[in-house]
Amino acid sequence: MTATTHYRAPEGFDNVFNRTVRWLAAHGVNLAGAQNLTVAGRRTGNLQTVPVNVLRFDGGEYLVSPRGNTQWARNVRVAETVELRRGRRRSVVTLTEVDTDRRPPIIGEYLRKWGWEVGRFLPEGLDAKPSDADLEIHAGSIPVFEIRSAE
């Protein structure tokens, strides 16, 4: 796996949008597939909750970090388990980072579903409707994690 340097921090309206989606998911509202990911901070151990979109693709389930090497991505790399939740539905899972060479089709499908929402967070030179070649070029800068049940 390749460490990524791309990171686009939330700013301005992004923070309001994330809080709103997090609240909706916490109350069981399915807004474009959003769920809340709760993970312990890698340094503090404090629980952090962020809204994420779970992608079901080719028989697996994945989390994609279009903003790049985010805090949640850094935290899940060291966490043994995390929690995914929407309303009362809760799953304790493990997340395993996907090798860079396996990421392009997963990222492509993620962008097909949610590119309208996340396109502006992508690395320079990548847009919400990328070519296969662009996906291969940028796959190392977009973390992808496979979801597996821990229970």
Secondary structure as GFF3:
##gff-version 3
##sequence-region A 1 151
A	DSSP	alpha_helix	13	26	.	.	.	ID=ss1
A	DSSP	beta_strand	34	40	.	.	.	ID=ss2
A	DSSP	beta_strand	47	57	.	.	.	ID=ss3
A	DSSP	beta_strand	60	64	.	.	.	ID=ss4
A	DSSP	alpha_helix	71	78	.	.	.	ID=ss5
A	DSSP	beta_strand	82	86	.	.	.	ID=ss6
A	DSSP	beta_strand	89	97	.	.	.	ID=ss7
A	DSSP	three_ten_helix	100	102	.	.	.	ID=ss8
A	DSSP	alpha_helix	103	118	.	.	.	ID=ss9
A	DSSP	three_ten_helix	119	121	.	.	.	ID=ss10
A	DSSP	alpha_helix	132	138	.	.	.	ID=ss11
A	DSSP	three_ten_helix	139	141	.	.	.	ID=ss12
A	DSSP	beta_strand	144	149	.	.	.	ID=ss13
###
